[in-house]
Amino acid sequence: MVTMVKPVAWICFGLALLHLSSAQDLAEIIRTVAAIDTKFTNLLRSLNRSVSSCCQCSSSSGCSADNVYRNAWKLAFRGTAGIRKSVLSAYKDGQGIPASVEYGCKQVGQNLPCANHYRNNAILDNWKDISQVALVLYKDNVKVKQVIFDGAGSNYMNWLTKARVLDSSWSDMKSQIGNIFSIEGDIRPELRRVFLLNSVYGGCPNDVGWFVAIDKESDGCGWANNPAFPVFKYARTEDRQNWNSANIGNADYFAIFVRGYNLP
Protein backbone atom coordinates (compact mmCIF):
# COMPACT_ATOMS: atom_id res chain seq x y z
CA MET A 1 0.00 0.00 0.00
CA VAL A 2 1.40 3.39 -1.06
CA THR A 3 0.71 6.25 1.37
CA MET A 4 1.88 9.86 1.06
CA VAL A 5 1.13 13.18 2.66
CA LYS A 6 -0.64 15.61 0.36
CA PRO A 7 1.43 18.80 0.62
CA VAL A 8 0.53 20.38 -2.72
CA ALA A 9 -3.04 21.28 -1.85
CA TRP A 10 -2.12 22.72 1.54
CA ILE A 11 0.81 24.75 0.19
CA CYS A 12 -1.57 26.27 -2.32
CA PHE A 13 -4.03 26.96 0.48
CA GLY A 14 -1.38 28.71 2.58
CA LEU A 15 -0.13 30.88 -0.27
CA ALA A 16 -3.66 31.84 -1.21
CA LEU A 17 -4.42 33.00 2.33
CA LEU A 18 -1.64 35.57 2.02
CA HIS A 19 -3.58 37.24 -0.75
CA LEU A 20 -7.05 36.79 0.71
CA SER A 21 -9.21 39.88 0.18
CA SER A 22 -12.82 38.71 0.68
CA ALA A 23 -15.10 35.88 1.82
CA GLN A 24 -15.77 35.14 -1.82
CA ASP A 25 -12.05 34.67 -2.39
CA LEU A 26 -11.92 32.26 0.59
CA ALA A 27 -14.76 30.16 -0.82
CA GLU A 28 -13.04 29.95 -4.18
CA ILE A 29 -9.77 28.92 -2.53
CA ILE A 30 -11.52 26.16 -0.55
CA ARG A 31 -13.15 24.80 -3.74
CA THR A 32 -9.80 24.78 -5.54
CA VAL A 33 -8.00 23.03 -2.68
CA ALA A 34 -10.77 20.41 -2.47
CA ALA A 35 -10.44 19.69 -6.20
CA ILE A 36 -6.67 19.27 -5.88
CA ASP A 37 -7.15 16.98 -2.88
CA THR A 38 -9.61 14.77 -4.80
CA LYS A 39 -7.29 14.43 -7.79
CA PHE A 40 -4.38 13.54 -5.53
CA THR A 41 -6.43 10.88 -3.71
CA ASN A 42 -7.50 9.30 -7.02
CA LEU A 43 -3.88 9.25 -8.16
CA LEU A 44 -2.83 7.37 -5.00
CA ARG A 45 -5.62 4.83 -5.45
CA SER A 46 -4.59 4.20 -9.04
CA LEU A 47 -0.96 3.76 -8.00
CA ASN A 48 -1.91 1.28 -5.28
CA ARG A 49 -3.96 -0.77 -7.74
CA SER A 50 -0.97 -0.92 -10.08
CA VAL A 51 1.38 -2.05 -7.32
CA SER A 52 -1.08 -4.74 -6.22
CA SER A 53 -1.62 -6.15 -9.71
CA CYS A 54 2.09 -6.41 -10.48
CA CYS A 55 2.93 -8.40 -7.37
CA GLN A 56 0.19 -11.02 -7.11
CA CYS A 57 -2.14 -13.10 -9.27
CA SER A 58 -5.28 -11.22 -10.19
CA SER A 59 -8.73 -12.79 -10.37
CA SER A 60 -8.89 -12.12 -14.09
CA SER A 61 -5.53 -13.60 -15.09
CA GLY A 62 -5.55 -16.32 -12.43
CA CYS A 63 -2.60 -18.01 -10.82
CA SER A 64 -1.65 -19.76 -14.02
CA ALA A 65 1.65 -21.56 -14.38
CA ASP A 66 3.12 -18.57 -16.19
CA ASN A 67 2.03 -16.17 -13.44
CA VAL A 68 3.24 -18.37 -10.60
CA TYR A 69 6.66 -18.85 -12.16
CA ARG A 70 6.80 -15.33 -13.66
CA ASN A 71 7.09 -16.61 -17.23
CA ALA A 72 10.39 -18.40 -16.50
CA TRP A 73 8.72 -21.82 -16.29
CA LYS A 74 6.20 -23.48 -18.59
CA LEU A 75 3.59 -26.00 -17.54
CA ALA A 76 4.31 -29.28 -19.33
CA PHE A 77 1.93 -31.58 -17.47
CA ARG A 78 -0.60 -31.66 -14.68
CA GLY A 79 -1.83 -34.91 -13.13
CA THR A 80 -5.16 -34.96 -11.29
CA ALA A 81 -5.94 -37.42 -8.49
CA GLY A 82 -8.93 -39.73 -8.32
CA ILE A 83 -10.19 -39.47 -11.91
CA ARG A 84 -9.65 -43.16 -12.74
CA LYS A 85 -7.40 -42.43 -15.72
CA SER A 86 -3.76 -43.51 -15.81
CA VAL A 87 -1.45 -40.60 -15.08
CA LEU A 88 1.52 -42.37 -16.69
CA SER A 89 -0.35 -43.07 -19.93
CA ALA A 90 -1.56 -39.48 -20.02
CA TYR A 91 1.98 -38.20 -19.57
CA LYS A 92 3.61 -40.52 -22.11
CA ASP A 93 1.28 -40.04 -25.06
CA GLY A 94 -1.88 -38.27 -23.93
CA GLN A 95 -3.95 -41.42 -23.57
CA GLY A 96 -7.25 -40.72 -21.83
CA ILE A 97 -7.03 -36.94 -22.26
CA PRO A 98 -9.88 -35.41 -24.31
CA ALA A 99 -9.17 -33.00 -27.15
CA SER A 100 -10.28 -30.11 -24.96
CA VAL A 101 -9.75 -29.98 -21.20
CA GLU A 102 -11.05 -27.51 -18.65
CA TYR A 103 -9.09 -24.33 -18.02
CA GLY A 104 -8.74 -25.46 -14.42
CA CYS A 105 -6.52 -28.32 -15.60
CA LYS A 106 -4.10 -25.90 -17.25
CA GLN A 107 -3.29 -23.85 -14.16
CA VAL A 108 -2.25 -24.22 -10.54
CA GLY A 109 -3.26 -22.47 -7.35
CA GLN A 110 -6.93 -21.73 -8.06
CA ASN A 111 -10.08 -23.57 -7.08
CA LEU A 112 -11.35 -24.27 -10.59
CA PRO A 113 -13.02 -27.44 -11.92
CA CYS A 114 -10.71 -30.08 -13.37
CA ALA A 115 -11.64 -33.71 -14.09
CA ASN A 116 -8.76 -34.57 -16.41
CA HIS A 117 -5.02 -34.71 -16.71
CA TYR A 118 -3.38 -32.02 -18.85
CA ARG A 119 -0.53 -32.60 -21.30
CA ASN A 120 1.30 -29.81 -23.11
CA ASN A 121 2.04 -31.68 -26.32
CA ALA A 122 4.11 -28.86 -27.77
CA ILE A 123 6.65 -29.25 -24.97
CA LEU A 124 6.59 -32.98 -24.27
CA ASP A 125 6.68 -34.00 -27.94
CA ASN A 126 9.44 -31.51 -28.75
CA TRP A 127 11.66 -31.80 -25.68
CA LYS A 128 14.80 -29.84 -26.48
CA ASP A 129 17.37 -27.80 -24.57
CA ILE A 130 15.48 -28.06 -21.28
CA SER A 131 17.67 -26.68 -18.50
CA GLN A 132 15.56 -27.57 -15.44
CA VAL A 133 12.43 -29.54 -14.58
CA ALA A 134 10.23 -28.96 -11.54
CA LEU A 135 7.95 -31.57 -9.99
CA VAL A 136 5.49 -29.69 -7.76
CA LEU A 137 2.79 -31.14 -5.49
CA TYR A 138 -0.39 -29.29 -4.48
CA LYS A 139 -2.88 -29.78 -1.67
CA ASP A 140 -5.96 -27.53 -1.48
CA ASN A 141 -4.40 -25.48 -4.31
CA VAL A 142 -1.33 -24.71 -2.21
CA LYS A 143 2.13 -25.92 -3.13
CA VAL A 144 3.26 -28.39 -0.47
CA LYS A 145 6.41 -29.95 -1.97
CA GLN A 146 8.69 -29.55 -4.96
CA VAL A 147 11.81 -31.06 -6.45
CA ILE A 148 13.97 -29.31 -9.03
CA PHE A 149 15.88 -31.52 -11.48
CA ASP A 150 18.74 -30.80 -13.87
CA GLY A 151 17.21 -31.13 -17.32
CA ALA A 152 20.36 -30.70 -19.41
CA GLY A 153 20.76 -33.49 -21.94
CA SER A 154 17.54 -35.18 -20.82
CA ASN A 155 14.45 -36.34 -22.65
CA TYR A 156 10.88 -36.20 -21.42
CA MET A 157 11.07 -39.70 -19.93
CA ASN A 158 14.49 -39.78 -18.22
CA TRP A 159 14.87 -36.47 -16.37
CA LEU A 160 13.48 -37.89 -13.10
CA THR A 161 16.57 -39.46 -11.53
CA LYS A 162 18.21 -39.02 -8.15
CA ALA A 163 21.47 -37.92 -9.75
CA ARG A 164 19.67 -34.98 -11.38
CA VAL A 165 18.15 -33.57 -8.17
CA LEU A 166 19.27 -29.95 -7.75
CA ASP A 167 17.00 -28.86 -4.92
CA SER A 168 14.18 -30.39 -2.91
CA SER A 169 11.63 -29.56 -0.23
CA TRP A 170 12.78 -32.80 1.41
CA SER A 171 16.10 -31.92 3.00
CA ASP A 172 17.38 -35.51 3.07
CA MET A 173 16.70 -36.40 -0.55
CA LYS A 174 20.28 -35.93 -1.71
CA SER A 175 21.89 -37.58 1.30
CA GLN A 176 19.65 -40.63 1.72
CA ILE A 177 19.72 -43.68 -0.52
CA GLY A 178 17.17 -43.99 -3.29
CA ASN A 179 16.36 -47.38 -4.74
CA ILE A 180 13.91 -46.25 -7.43
CA PHE A 181 13.78 -42.77 -8.95
CA SER A 182 11.99 -42.78 -12.30
CA ILE A 183 8.86 -41.82 -14.17
CA GLU A 184 7.97 -45.42 -15.01
CA GLY A 185 8.84 -46.40 -11.47
CA ASP A 186 7.85 -49.91 -10.43
CA ILE A 187 5.32 -51.64 -12.69
CA ARG A 188 4.37 -55.27 -12.18
CA PRO A 189 1.18 -57.26 -12.72
CA GLU A 190 0.10 -56.62 -9.13
CA LEU A 191 1.16 -52.97 -8.81
CA ARG A 192 1.76 -49.77 -10.73
CA ARG A 193 3.84 -47.15 -8.88
CA VAL A 194 4.94 -44.33 -11.17
CA PHE A 195 6.68 -40.96 -10.83
CA LEU A 196 8.35 -42.81 -8.02
CA LEU A 197 10.78 -41.18 -5.59
CA ASN A 198 11.47 -44.11 -3.29
CA SER A 199 14.21 -44.77 -0.77
CA VAL A 200 13.84 -48.30 0.63
CA TYR A 201 11.89 -51.47 -0.09
CA GLY A 202 11.91 -53.43 3.15
CA GLY A 203 8.70 -55.38 2.75
CA CYS A 204 5.31 -53.64 2.86
CA PRO A 205 5.56 -52.60 6.55
CA ASN A 206 9.01 -51.08 6.00
CA ASP A 207 8.78 -49.31 2.63
CA VAL A 208 10.15 -45.76 2.78
CA GLY A 209 10.09 -42.88 0.31
CA TRP A 210 9.19 -39.32 -0.62
CA PHE A 211 6.61 -39.37 -3.44
CA VAL A 212 4.70 -41.90 -5.52
CA ALA A 213 1.78 -41.84 -7.93
CA ILE A 214 -0.27 -45.00 -7.40
CA ASP A 215 -1.67 -45.65 -10.88
CA LYS A 216 -3.85 -48.66 -10.10
CA GLU A 217 -6.65 -49.43 -7.63
CA SER A 218 -5.01 -52.48 -6.11
CA ASP A 219 -1.43 -53.02 -5.02
CA GLY A 220 0.66 -55.69 -3.39
CA CYS A 221 0.92 -53.53 -0.25
CA GLY A 222 -1.94 -52.24 1.85
CA TRP A 223 -0.47 -48.73 2.04
CA ALA A 224 -0.88 -48.37 -1.72
CA ASN A 225 -4.43 -49.70 -2.10
CA ASN A 226 -6.91 -46.96 -2.96
CA PRO A 227 -10.60 -46.65 -3.86
CA ALA A 228 -9.92 -44.45 -6.88
CA PHE A 229 -6.69 -44.02 -8.78
CA PRO A 230 -4.41 -42.25 -9.29
CA VAL A 231 -3.38 -41.39 -5.75
CA PHE A 232 -0.42 -39.08 -5.15
CA LYS A 233 1.22 -39.98 -1.85
CA TYR A 234 3.97 -37.83 -0.35
CA ALA A 235 5.94 -37.44 2.86
CA ARG A 236 4.54 -34.36 4.60
CA THR A 237 7.68 -33.83 6.68
CA GLU A 238 11.08 -32.55 5.55
CA ASP A 239 12.48 -36.05 5.23
CA ARG A 240 11.57 -39.45 3.83
CA GLN A 241 8.82 -41.40 5.59
CA ASN A 242 7.58 -44.95 5.96
CA TRP A 243 4.68 -45.27 3.53
CA ASN A 244 2.53 -46.63 6.36
CA SER A 245 3.17 -43.55 8.52
CA ALA A 246 0.60 -40.97 9.59
CA ASN A 247 3.03 -38.44 8.11
CA ILE A 248 2.05 -39.50 4.59
CA GLY A 249 -0.39 -37.17 2.81
CA ASN A 250 -2.31 -37.29 -0.46
CA ALA A 251 -1.81 -34.46 -2.95
CA ASP A 252 -4.75 -33.26 -5.04
CA TYR A 253 -2.63 -32.81 -8.15
CA PHE A 254 0.95 -32.46 -9.25
CA ALA A 255 2.48 -30.33 -11.96
CA ILE A 256 5.60 -30.61 -14.07
CA PHE A 257 7.17 -27.36 -15.17
CA VAL A 258 10.15 -26.92 -17.47
CA ARG A 259 12.61 -24.14 -17.94
CA GLY A 260 14.91 -23.92 -20.89
CA TYR A 261 15.57 -22.50 -24.30
CA ASN A 262 13.90 -22.77 -27.69
CA LEU A 263 10.61 -23.86 -26.16
CA PRO A 264 7.69 -23.87 -28.60
C-alpha positions as CSV (number, residue, x, y, z in Angstrom):
1,M,0.0,0.0,0.0
2,V,1.4,3.4,-1.1
3,T,0.7,6.2,1.4
4,M,1.9,9.9,1.1
5,V,1.1,13.2,2.7
6,K,-0.6,15.6,0.4
7,P,1.4,18.8,0.6
8,V,0.5,20.4,-2.7
9,A,-3.0,21.3,-1.8
10,W,-2.1,22.7,1.5
11,I,0.8,24.7,0.2
12,C,-1.6,26.3,-2.3
13,F,-4.0,27.0,0.5
14,G,-1.4,28.7,2.6
15,L,-0.1,30.9,-0.3
16,A,-3.7,31.8,-1.2
17,L,-4.4,33.0,2.3
18,L,-1.6,35.6,2.0
19,H,-3.6,37.2,-0.8
20,L,-7.1,36.8,0.7
21,S,-9.2,39.9,0.2
22,S,-12.8,38.7,0.7
23,A,-15.1,35.9,1.8
24,Q,-15.8,35.1,-1.8
25,D,-12.1,34.7,-2.4
26,L,-11.9,32.3,0.6
27,A,-14.8,30.2,-0.8
28,E,-13.0,30.0,-4.2
29,I,-9.8,28.9,-2.5
30,I,-11.5,26.2,-0.6
31,R,-13.1,24.8,-3.7
32,T,-9.8,24.8,-5.5
33,V,-8.0,23.0,-2.7
34,A,-10.8,20.4,-2.5
35,A,-10.4,19.7,-6.2
36,I,-6.7,19.3,-5.9
37,D,-7.1,17.0,-2.9
38,T,-9.6,14.8,-4.8
39,K,-7.3,14.4,-7.8
40,F,-4.4,13.5,-5.5
41,T,-6.4,10.9,-3.7
42,N,-7.5,9.3,-7.0
43,L,-3.9,9.2,-8.2
44,L,-2.8,7.4,-5.0
45,R,-5.6,4.8,-5.4
46,S,-4.6,4.2,-9.0
47,L,-1.0,3.8,-8.0
48,N,-1.9,1.3,-5.3
49,R,-4.0,-0.8,-7.7
50,S,-1.0,-0.9,-10.1
51,V,1.4,-2.1,-7.3
52,S,-1.1,-4.7,-6.2
53,S,-1.6,-6.1,-9.7
54,C,2.1,-6.4,-10.5
55,C,2.9,-8.4,-7.4
56,Q,0.2,-11.0,-7.1
57,C,-2.1,-13.1,-9.3
58,S,-5.3,-11.2,-10.2
59,S,-8.7,-12.8,-10.4
60,S,-8.9,-12.1,-14.1
61,S,-5.5,-13.6,-15.1
62,G,-5.6,-16.3,-12.4
63,C,-2.6,-18.0,-10.8
64,S,-1.7,-19.8,-14.0
65,A,1.6,-21.6,-14.4
66,D,3.1,-18.6,-16.2
67,N,2.0,-16.2,-13.4
68,V,3.2,-18.4,-10.6
69,Y,6.7,-18.8,-12.2
70,R,6.8,-15.3,-13.7
71,N,7.1,-16.6,-17.2
72,A,10.4,-18.4,-16.5
73,W,8.7,-21.8,-16.3
74,K,6.2,-23.5,-18.6
75,L,3.6,-26.0,-17.5
76,A,4.3,-29.3,-19.3
77,F,1.9,-31.6,-17.5
78,R,-0.6,-31.7,-14.7
79,G,-1.8,-34.9,-13.1
80,T,-5.2,-35.0,-11.3
81,A,-5.9,-37.4,-8.5
82,G,-8.9,-39.7,-8.3
83,I,-10.2,-39.5,-11.9
84,R,-9.6,-43.2,-12.7
85,K,-7.4,-42.4,-15.7
86,S,-3.8,-43.5,-15.8
87,V,-1.4,-40.6,-15.1
88,L,1.5,-42.4,-16.7
89,S,-0.3,-43.1,-19.9
90,A,-1.6,-39.5,-20.0
91,Y,2.0,-38.2,-19.6
92,K,3.6,-40.5,-22.1
93,D,1.3,-40.0,-25.1
94,G,-1.9,-38.3,-23.9
95,Q,-4.0,-41.4,-23.6
96,G,-7.2,-40.7,-21.8
97,I,-7.0,-36.9,-22.3
98,P,-9.9,-35.4,-24.3
99,A,-9.2,-33.0,-27.1
100,S,-10.3,-30.1,-25.0
101,V,-9.8,-30.0,-21.2
102,E,-11.0,-27.5,-18.6
103,Y,-9.1,-24.3,-18.0
104,G,-8.7,-25.5,-14.4
105,C,-6.5,-28.3,-15.6
106,K,-4.1,-25.9,-17.3
107,Q,-3.3,-23.9,-14.2
108,V,-2.2,-24.2,-10.5
109,G,-3.3,-22.5,-7.4
110,Q,-6.9,-21.7,-8.1
111,N,-10.1,-23.6,-7.1
112,L,-11.3,-24.3,-10.6
113,P,-13.0,-27.4,-11.9
114,C,-10.7,-30.1,-13.4
115,A,-11.6,-33.7,-14.1
116,N,-8.8,-34.6,-16.4
117,H,-5.0,-34.7,-16.7
118,Y,-3.4,-32.0,-18.8
119,R,-0.5,-32.6,-21.3
120,N,1.3,-29.8,-23.1
121,N,2.0,-31.7,-26.3
122,A,4.1,-28.9,-27.8
123,I,6.6,-29.3,-25.0
124,L,6.6,-33.0,-24.3
125,D,6.7,-34.0,-27.9
126,N,9.4,-31.5,-28.8
127,W,11.7,-31.8,-25.7
128,K,14.8,-29.8,-26.5
129,D,17.4,-27.8,-24.6
130,I,15.5,-28.1,-21.3
131,S,17.7,-26.7,-18.5
132,Q,15.6,-27.6,-15.4
133,V,12.4,-29.5,-14.6
134,A,10.2,-29.0,-11.5
135,L,8.0,-31.6,-10.0
136,V,5.5,-29.7,-7.8
137,L,2.8,-31.1,-5.5
138,Y,-0.4,-29.3,-4.5
139,K,-2.9,-29.8,-1.7
140,D,-6.0,-27.5,-1.5
141,N,-4.4,-25.5,-4.3
142,V,-1.3,-24.7,-2.2
143,K,2.1,-25.9,-3.1
144,V,3.3,-28.4,-0.5
145,K,6.4,-30.0,-2.0
146,Q,8.7,-29.6,-5.0
147,V,11.8,-31.1,-6.5
148,I,14.0,-29.3,-9.0
149,F,15.9,-31.5,-11.5
150,D,18.7,-30.8,-13.9
151,G,17.2,-31.1,-17.3
152,A,20.4,-30.7,-19.4
153,G,20.8,-33.5,-21.9
154,S,17.5,-35.2,-20.8
155,N,14.4,-36.3,-22.6
156,Y,10.9,-36.2,-21.4
157,M,11.1,-39.7,-19.9
158,N,14.5,-39.8,-18.2
159,W,14.9,-36.5,-16.4
160,L,13.5,-37.9,-13.1
161,T,16.6,-39.5,-11.5
162,K,18.2,-39.0,-8.1
163,A,21.5,-37.9,-9.7
164,R,19.7,-35.0,-11.4
165,V,18.1,-33.6,-8.2
166,L,19.3,-30.0,-7.7
167,D,17.0,-28.9,-4.9
168,S,14.2,-30.4,-2.9
169,S,11.6,-29.6,-0.2
170,W,12.8,-32.8,1.4
171,S,16.1,-31.9,3.0
172,D,17.4,-35.5,3.1
173,M,16.7,-36.4,-0.5
174,K,20.3,-35.9,-1.7
175,S,21.9,-37.6,1.3
176,Q,19.6,-40.6,1.7
177,I,19.7,-43.7,-0.5
178,G,17.2,-44.0,-3.3
179,N,16.4,-47.4,-4.7
180,I,13.9,-46.3,-7.4
181,F,13.8,-42.8,-9.0
182,S,12.0,-42.8,-12.3
183,I,8.9,-41.8,-14.2
184,E,8.0,-45.4,-15.0
185,G,8.8,-46.4,-11.5
186,D,7.9,-49.9,-10.4
187,I,5.3,-51.6,-12.7
188,R,4.4,-55.3,-12.2
189,P,1.2,-57.3,-12.7
190,E,0.1,-56.6,-9.1
191,L,1.2,-53.0,-8.8
192,R,1.8,-49.8,-10.7
193,R,3.8,-47.1,-8.9
194,V,4.9,-44.3,-11.2
195,F,6.7,-41.0,-10.8
196,L,8.3,-42.8,-8.0
197,L,10.8,-41.2,-5.6
198,N,11.5,-44.1,-3.3
199,S,14.2,-44.8,-0.8
200,V,13.8,-48.3,0.6
201,Y,11.9,-51.5,-0.1
202,G,11.9,-53.4,3.1
203,G,8.7,-55.4,2.7
204,C,5.3,-53.6,2.9
205,P,5.6,-52.6,6.5
206,N,9.0,-51.1,6.0
207,D,8.8,-49.3,2.6
208,V,10.1,-45.8,2.8
209,G,10.1,-42.9,0.3
210,W,9.2,-39.3,-0.6
211,F,6.6,-39.4,-3.4
212,V,4.7,-41.9,-5.5
213,A,1.8,-41.8,-7.9
214,I,-0.3,-45.0,-7.4
215,D,-1.7,-45.7,-10.9
216,K,-3.8,-48.7,-10.1
217,E,-6.6,-49.4,-7.6
218,S,-5.0,-52.5,-6.1
219,D,-1.4,-53.0,-5.0
220,G,0.7,-55.7,-3.4
221,C,0.9,-53.5,-0.3
222,G,-1.9,-52.2,1.9
223,W,-0.5,-48.7,2.0
224,A,-0.9,-48.4,-1.7
225,N,-4.4,-49.7,-2.1
226,N,-6.9,-47.0,-3.0
227,P,-10.6,-46.6,-3.9
228,A,-9.9,-44.4,-6.9
229,F,-6.7,-44.0,-8.8
230,P,-4.4,-42.3,-9.3
231,V,-3.4,-41.4,-5.8
232,F,-0.4,-39.1,-5.2
233,K,1.2,-40.0,-1.9
234,Y,4.0,-37.8,-0.4
235,A,5.9,-37.4,2.9
236,R,4.5,-34.4,4.6
237,T,7.7,-33.8,6.7
238,E,11.1,-32.5,5.5
239,D,12.5,-36.1,5.2
240,R,11.6,-39.5,3.8
241,Q,8.8,-41.4,5.6
242,N,7.6,-45.0,6.0
243,W,4.7,-45.3,3.5
244,N,2.5,-46.6,6.4
245,S,3.2,-43.6,8.5
246,A,0.6,-41.0,9.6
247,N,3.0,-38.4,8.1
248,I,2.0,-39.5,4.6
249,G,-0.4,-37.2,2.8
250,N,-2.3,-37.3,-0.5
251,A,-1.8,-34.5,-2.9
252,D,-4.8,-33.3,-5.0
253,Y,-2.6,-32.8,-8.1
254,F,0.9,-32.5,-9.3
255,A,2.5,-30.3,-12.0
256,I,5.6,-30.6,-14.1
257,F,7.2,-27.4,-15.2
258,V,10.1,-26.9,-17.5
259,R,12.6,-24.1,-17.9
260,G,14.9,-23.9,-20.9
261,Y,15.6,-22.5,-24.3
262,N,13.9,-22.8,-27.7
263,L,10.6,-23.9,-26.2
264,P,7.7,-23.9,-28.6
